[in-house]
């Protein structure tokens, strides 16, 4: 009666079948002695055995990220200079990779007077010793791989002044960690030397240095923490009334702060100018815009396989294994660089599709665009887009631009396709053209934006954007 049931288990479960038959025979004998209805007891044991089988049968899915995949992800976020440095280091370790240097970039223009402005636009200032100084301090700490990776990302994000201008949200996307995790590592970075490093604003930079003083001044910390604007605008009478302190006390605190370093990163390294070659160029050909990738920015690589060239000559097992390992590494590097190029081109093409008006009208025509918009269109992860645009430059009809500058949040739902970046650009134009003897207040700037450009934003929004552009208040801008 149970042959059909046993047959369903199949040949692979022979041991289970034998055990089950043994139990059925034992139960049958027991039932005969006890006058118990046999099928009930047999079904009980059958169900019990089947349940045990179900418990031990497990199915799982595990994703192992190989070292090659991790390196490919790193290559994607490298700038051209960093990638070139990485390639050269790898060629020193791997003798089977040959580098063919290019003589001249196809995008490099002659430095004549006619294109002097273009050369100036492509010149940036770069500090190198600050990052090395911070990395050297990390040697003394026992850190996990994730902690070191987060700190390395933050160190790389520092500008020449020692500030972090990128938002933690964007950096967290690159690392694929929670923003809170990255913020905790930022606090760790801020504990290193020099004091004030890793600050996001001037206010935070000064506050970090005040907290490091041998004799801490609580009043100074309170003023910078809670009343920084009044202090910076020298509205000291109002400040003295709020805190119920004397003007002389504020003056003493001013003298203390004057001794601090507002740009702690500047004292490291030598101020040198380096020429930035764009990764891509947007060019109009017969009325159609095309994206050209600068293939010459990364040298052409060739991978040699001596085991193939040796022909019939015998090669020992160890040497053959060494050749195979290095050939595989070389071929992977070539594929990873090609994949990086393909991803950058795909992302830039989608950016231009969504920012087409920028090509003819300039930066003021940039529309709201997020990393997620591009990721959804290309069916890739948002972090991939973030890595792709990081430290990549494009030569456009309106000058050299960082790929990140094409992204901007939407101002508000009722403002249509007006982006925050275009509003900031208009705000800067208003401030630049104002009467310096009677500079505009934030409310008057808001009114001017509404009148000239039909941009309706509040005074608070003007204040926020003005501070992000590092534009001082009207009282500080005033010229006598």
Helices and strands as residue ranges (DSSP letters): H 3-9, G 11-13, H 14-34, H 38-56, H 67-77, H 80-93, E 97-100, G 113-115, H 116-121, E 123-126, H 129-138, H 145-157, H 168-175, H 179-189, H 202-210, H 218-226, H 228-232, H 236-243, H 247-258, E 272-275, E 280-285, E 288-293, G 295-297, E 300-303, H 306-309, H 317-354, H 356-361, G 363-365, H 371-378, H 382-389, E 393-396, E 399-402, G 403-406, G 413-415, H 420-432, G 436-438, H 442-453, H 459-468, H 474-477
